């Protein structure tokens, strides 16, 4: 079986205009290359695409299926389909998985349109929100803001993804990594300001660890949006103001 040669963050560093991006978390690229099979024309067909879509529907965080879908679309050369697959991966990972997102973007960049490449490059560090408006004519199956939306993620899949997020947040808290736990919760609130559990958990962390600056940045960032637990946000704002 053949495999695509994917670049790493250290390779072709100047080939893509990524601005001031540097560092990133430890690589998510596995030692085994089984994640990156070079798909032949025989398997690059609609039936296989539907199979990958069903896998992602069952588990939106299935990185193997996301990656195979990106490579399959790349092998067929359809810029809009490549962008769709990449955008879905960006949405699922948020600002995590920099090395994986960067390597795949470098790999497919030659077949993306200029505005699509620029759009994804600008979001390498921050990730892509599901409610962001996509470039004209482009779409994403997991996006709420694309020109064309597809019902790829079932309610069961969404619930599974949310459960995974809760578990990951608790793991960060147990490990004492409160900053990362807050970042994950802030992403959830940004994606869904009405998420009662995420808001309450985030506020509790702000209060317990006296994260005044982080709270103020989030409160300003989310101002004007319909936040869950609005009285709790206001109460914590008053709490920190009274301490200063």
C-alpha positions as CSV (number, residue, x, y, z in Angstrom):
1,X,0.0,0.0,0.0
2,X,1.3,3.5,-0.8
3,X,1.1,6.5,1.5
4,X,1.0,10.2,1.1
5,X,4.0,12.0,2.3
6,X,2.6,14.5,4.8
7,X,4.8,17.4,5.9
8,X,5.3,18.2,9.5
9,X,5.4,21.5,11.2
10,X,9.2,21.7,10.8
11,X,9.1,21.1,7.1
12,X,8.3,23.7,4.5
13,X,7.9,26.2,7.2
14,X,8.1,29.1,4.9
15,X,6.0,27.5,2.1
16,X,2.7,28.6,3.7
17,X,2.1,32.2,4.9
18,X,1.1,31.4,8.5
19,X,2.1,34.7,9.9
20,X,3.3,34.6,13.5
21,X,2.3,31.0,14.2
22,X,4.9,29.1,16.1
23,X,5.1,26.2,18.5
24,X,1.9,24.3,19.1
25,X,1.0,21.3,21.2
26,X,2.8,18.0,20.8
27,X,2.3,16.4,17.5
28,X,-0.9,14.4,17.0
29,X,0.6,12.6,14.0
30,X,0.9,8.9,14.9
31,X,4.0,6.8,14.5
32,X,2.0,4.5,12.2
33,X,1.1,5.8,8.8
34,X,-2.0,3.8,8.7
35,X,-4.0,7.0,9.2
36,X,-2.8,8.2,5.8
37,X,-3.5,5.6,3.1
38,X,-3.0,6.8,-0.4
39,X,-6.5,6.2,-1.9
40,X,-6.7,4.7,-5.3
41,X,-9.3,5.6,-7.9
42,X,-11.0,2.3,-7.1
43,X,-11.9,3.3,-3.6
44,X,-12.2,7.1,-4.2
45,X,-15.9,6.8,-5.0
46,X,-19.2,7.9,-3.6
47,X,-19.8,4.7,-1.7
48,X,-16.6,5.2,0.3
49,X,-17.4,8.8,0.8
50,X,-20.7,7.9,2.3
51,X,-19.1,5.3,4.5
52,X,-16.7,8.0,5.9
53,X,-19.6,10.4,6.4
54,X,-21.5,7.7,8.4
55,X,-18.5,7.1,10.5
56,X,-18.1,10.8,11.3
57,X,-21.8,11.1,12.0
58,X,-21.5,8.4,14.6
59,X,-18.4,10.0,16.1
60,X,-17.6,13.6,14.9
61,X,-14.2,13.3,16.6
62,X,-13.1,10.3,14.6
63,X,-9.8,11.8,13.3
64,X,-9.0,8.8,11.2
65,X,-12.2,9.2,9.1
66,X,-11.7,12.9,8.9
67,X,-8.2,12.5,7.6
68,X,-9.1,9.8,5.1
69,X,-11.9,12.0,3.8
70,X,-9.5,14.9,3.3
71,X,-7.1,12.7,1.4
72,X,-9.8,11.1,-0.7
73,X,-11.1,14.5,-1.7
74,X,-7.6,15.7,-2.5
75,X,-7.1,12.7,-4.7
76,X,-10.1,13.8,-6.8
77,X,-9.0,17.4,-7.0
78,X,-12.3,19.1,-6.1
79,X,-11.4,22.3,-4.3
80,X,-14.8,22.8,-2.7
81,X,-14.9,19.2,-1.5
82,X,-11.4,19.4,-0.1
83,X,-12.3,22.6,1.7
84,X,-15.4,21.0,3.2
85,X,-13.4,18.1,4.6
86,X,-10.7,20.4,6.0
87,X,-13.3,22.8,7.5
88,X,-15.0,19.9,9.2
89,X,-11.7,18.8,10.8
90,X,-10.9,22.4,11.8
91,X,-14.4,22.7,13.5
92,X,-14.0,19.4,15.4
93,X,-10.5,20.1,16.7
94,X,-11.0,23.8,17.5
95,X,-7.5,25.2,18.4
96,X,-6.2,21.7,19.2
97,X,-4.4,19.4,16.8
98,X,-2.3,22.1,15.3
99,X,0.3,19.7,13.8
100,X,-2.4,17.6,12.2
101,X,-4.3,20.5,10.7
102,X,-1.1,22.2,9.6
103,X,0.3,19.1,7.9
104,X,-3.0,18.4,6.0
105,X,-3.4,22.0,4.9
106,X,0.2,22.0,3.6
107,X,-0.6,18.8,1.7
108,X,-3.8,19.9,0.0
109,X,-3.0,23.6,-0.4
110,X,-2.1,23.3,-4.1
111,X,-5.6,22.3,-5.0
112,X,-7.5,24.8,-2.8
113,X,-8.7,28.1,-4.2
114,X,-6.8,31.2,-3.0
115,X,-9.6,32.4,-0.7
116,X,-10.1,29.0,0.7
117,X,-6.4,28.6,1.5
118,X,-6.3,32.0,3.1
119,X,-9.4,31.3,5.2
120,X,-8.0,28.1,6.7
121,X,-4.5,29.5,7.1
122,X,-5.8,32.4,9.1
123,X,-7.5,29.9,11.5
124,X,-4.6,27.5,12.0
125,X,-3.9,28.9,15.4
126,X,-7.4,29.7,16.6
127,X,-9.4,27.0,14.9
128,X,-12.8,27.4,13.2
129,X,-16.1,28.0,14.8
130,X,-19.1,26.2,13.4
131,X,-21.0,29.5,13.1
132,X,-18.4,31.3,11.0
133,X,-19.4,32.4,7.5
134,X,-17.4,30.5,4.9
135,X,-15.9,31.8,1.7
136,X,-18.4,32.3,-1.1
137,X,-19.5,29.1,-2.7
138,X,-17.8,27.0,0.0
139,X,-19.6,24.7,2.4
140,X,-18.9,22.5,5.4
141,X,-21.0,19.7,6.7
142,X,-20.5,20.6,10.3
143,X,-20.8,24.3,9.8
144,X,-23.9,26.4,10.8
145,X,-22.7,29.3,8.6
146,X,-21.9,27.8,5.3
147,X,-23.7,28.4,2.1
148,X,-24.9,24.8,2.0
149,X,-25.5,22.8,5.2
150,X,-25.9,19.1,5.4
151,X,-27.4,17.0,8.3
152,X,-24.2,15.0,8.8
153,X,-24.1,15.1,12.6
154,X,-27.0,13.3,14.3
155,X,-28.3,14.3,17.7
156,X,-26.6,11.2,19.1
157,X,-23.3,12.2,17.5
158,X,-23.6,15.7,19.0
159,X,-24.3,14.3,22.4
160,X,-21.3,12.0,22.1
161,X,-19.1,14.9,21.2
162,X,-20.4,17.0,24.1
163,X,-19.8,14.1,26.5
164,X,-16.2,13.8,25.3
165,X,-15.7,17.5,25.9
166,X,-17.0,17.2,29.5
167,X,-14.7,14.3,30.2
168,X,-11.7,16.1,28.7
169,X,-12.4,19.2,30.8
170,X,-12.5,17.1,34.0
171,X,-9.3,15.5,33.0
172,X,-7.6,18.8,32.7
173,X,-9.0,19.9,36.1
174,X,-7.8,16.7,37.8
175,X,-4.4,17.3,36.3
176,X,-4.3,20.8,37.6
177,X,-4.4,22.4,34.1
178,X,-7.1,24.9,34.9
179,X,-6.1,27.3,32.1
180,X,-6.7,24.6,29.4
181,X,-9.9,23.5,31.1
182,X,-11.2,27.1,30.9
183,X,-10.1,27.4,27.3
184,X,-12.2,24.3,26.4
185,X,-15.2,25.6,28.2
186,X,-14.8,29.0,26.6
187,X,-14.9,27.3,23.2
188,X,-18.1,25.5,24.2
189,X,-19.7,28.8,25.3
190,X,-18.5,30.6,22.2
191,X,-20.1,27.8,20.0
192,X,-23.3,27.7,22.2
193,X,-23.8,30.7,24.6
194,X,-26.9,29.0,25.9
195,X,-25.0,25.9,27.2
196,X,-26.0,26.1,30.8
197,X,-23.6,23.4,32.1
198,X,-20.6,25.0,30.3
199,X,-21.4,28.5,31.6
200,X,-21.8,27.3,35.2
201,X,-18.7,25.2,35.1
202,X,-16.6,28.0,33.6
203,X,-17.9,30.5,36.1
204,X,-17.1,28.1,38.9
205,X,-13.5,27.8,37.8
206,X,-13.1,31.6,37.4
207,X,-14.4,32.1,41.0
208,X,-12.6,29.2,42.6
209,X,-9.2,30.1,41.1
210,X,-9.8,33.8,41.1
211,X,-9.2,34.2,37.4
212,X,-10.1,37.8,37.2
213,X,-8.4,38.6,33.9
214,X,-9.7,35.5,32.2
215,X,-13.3,36.2,33.4
216,X,-13.2,39.8,32.3
217,X,-11.9,38.9,28.8
218,X,-14.6,36.3,28.4
219,X,-17.4,38.6,29.7
220,X,-16.3,41.3,27.3
221,X,-16.0,38.8,24.4
222,X,-19.5,37.3,25.0
223,X,-21.2,40.7,25.7
224,X,-24.3,41.1,23.6
225,X,-24.9,37.4,23.3
226,X,-27.6,35.4,25.0
227,X,-25.6,33.7,27.7
228,X,-27.0,31.0,29.9
229,X,-27.0,31.9,33.6
230,X,-26.9,35.7,33.0
231,X,-27.4,36.5,36.7
232,X,-24.4,34.3,37.6
233,X,-22.2,36.2,35.1
234,X,-23.3,39.5,36.6
235,X,-22.8,38.3,40.1
236,X,-19.3,37.2,39.4
237,X,-18.6,40.5,37.7
238,X,-19.7,42.4,40.8
239,X,-17.7,40.0,43.0
240,X,-14.5,40.8,41.2
241,X,-15.2,44.5,41.0
242,X,-15.7,44.6,44.8
243,X,-12.4,42.9,45.3
244,X,-10.5,45.4,43.3
